[in-house]
Amino acid sequence: MNSTNPYAPPTSDVSGSQPDRPIVPASKGRRFGTFVVDYACFIGLSFCIGLIIVLLFGDAGLAAVEKVPDLLFGGFVIALYYIFFEGVWARTPGKFVFGTVVVNERGGKPSIGQVVGRTFCRFIPFEAFSCLAERGWHDSIPKTLVVLAKAA
């Protein structure tokens, strides 16, 4: 009876048993490449923020920037960088260059909570060494993966 009703809602299997994208983990080489590109972008972004502050506020802006501890300023810029790019596109510029993307464990776009968790896990001391294992802490704790954007 519903098959002849043009106003009946469509039916489909929405159980979610299939992943949102093929899950092909990115190699450690690609991950290292994204780190290098993202680090260069972080340095450039930090420089631009400092330059804008100095151009807008002059010597007073420079004095204010010099009072902020480097670790605090750098942490703020890194958090801003990763939360913005991974929150909006699930990719940073480095991930765009190397063809990778951050996904949740089902292969879908990570939630904003997972993105924030990934970002703050990067501040764990010695976290960079966790990447020598299968998954780094910034992936395993928020339950995310870095995979190839276009799996063959």
C-alpha positions in Angstrom: 0.0 0.0 0.0 2.8 2.4 0.8 4.5 1.7 -2.6 1.7 3.4 -4.4 1.5 6.4 -2.0 3.7 9.2 -3.5 3.6 11.0 -0.1 5.0 8.0 1.9 8.6 8.5 3.3 11.3 6.6 1.5 12.6 3.5 3.2 16.3 2.5 3.5 18.6 0.7 5.8 20.2 3.3 8.1 21.7 0.9 10.6 25.1 2.4 10.0 26.8 -1.0 9.7 29.1 0.3 6.9 31.9 2.8 7.6 31.5 6.3 6.3 34.7 5.9 4.3 37.3 3.2 3.7 39.6 3.1 6.6 43.2 2.9 5.2 45.6 4.1 7.9 48.1 6.7 6.8 51.7 5.6 6.8 54.2 6.9 9.4 56.0 8.7 6.5 52.8 10.6 5.5 52.1 11.4 9.2 55.7 12.8 9.6 55.3 14.8 6.4 52.0 16.4 7.7 53.8 17.2 11.0 56.5 19.0 9.1 54.1 21.0 7.0 51.8 21.8 9.9 54.8 22.9 12.0 55.9 25.3 9.2 52.3 26.6 9.0 52.3 27.1 12.8 55.6 29.1 12.7 54.1 31.2 9.9 50.8 31.8 11.7 52.7 32.8 14.9 54.7 35.3 12.9 51.6 36.7 11.2 49.8 37.1 14.5 52.8 38.9 16.1 53.2 41.1 13.0 49.5 42.1 13.0 49.6 42.9 16.7 52.7 45.1 16.2 51.2 46.8 13.2 48.0 47.6 14.9 49.3 48.6 18.4 52.9 49.6 17.7 55.4 49.5 20.6 52.7 48.9 23.1 51.6 45.8 21.2 55.2 44.6 21.0 55.7 45.1 24.8 52.5 43.2 25.4 53.5 40.3 23.2 57.0 40.1 24.8 55.3 39.8 28.3 53.4 36.7 27.2 55.5 33.5 27.8 56.5 31.8 24.6 55.0 28.5 25.8 51.6 30.1 26.5 51.6 32.0 23.1 52.7 28.9 21.2 50.1 26.7 23.0 47.3 29.1 22.1 48.3 29.3 18.4 48.6 25.5 18.2 45.2 25.0 19.8 43.7 27.6 17.5 45.3 26.0 14.4 44.3 22.4 15.0 40.9 23.1 16.4 40.0 25.4 13.5 41.3 23.2 10.7 40.3 19.8 12.1 37.0 21.1 13.4 36.0 22.6 10.0 37.6 20.2 7.4 39.0 17.3 9.6 42.2 18.2 7.8 45.1 20.6 8.4 47.1 22.1 5.6 49.6 19.3 6.1 46.9 16.7 5.7 45.7 18.4 2.5 49.2 18.2 1.1 49.8 14.5 2.0 46.2 13.3 1.3 45.1 12.3 4.7 42.1 13.1 6.9 41.1 12.7 10.6 38.2 10.3 11.1 36.4 8.8 14.0 36.7 5.0 14.5 33.7 4.4 12.2 35.3 6.4 9.4 33.1 9.5 9.8 34.0 13.1 10.5 35.2 13.4 14.1 33.0 15.4 16.6 34.2 18.7 17.9 34.9 17.0 21.2 37.2 14.6 19.6 39.0 17.4 17.7 39.5 19.3 21.0 40.6 16.1 22.7 43.1 15.5 19.9 44.4 19.0 20.2 44.9 19.0 24.0 46.5 15.5 23.9 49.3 17.1 21.9 50.3 18.9 25.1 50.9 15.7 27.1 54.7 15.6 27.8 56.5 13.2 25.5 53.3 12.6 23.5 55.3 12.9 20.3 57.1 9.7 21.2 53.8 7.8 21.4 53.7 7.9 17.6 56.4 5.3 17.6 53.7 2.8 18.7 50.7 1.8 16.5 48.7 4.9 17.3 49.7 8.1 19.0 48.0 9.2 22.2 46.4 12.1 20.3 44.6 9.5 18.2 44.0 6.7 20.8 42.6 8.8 23.6 39.9 10.7 21.6 39.3 7.5 19.5 40.3 9.0 16.1 42.4 7.8 13.2 44.3 9.5 10.4 43.5 7.7 7.1 44.1 8.3 3.4 41.6 10.8 2.1 41.1 8.8 -1.1 41.6 5.1 -0.5 42.4 3.2 -3.7 
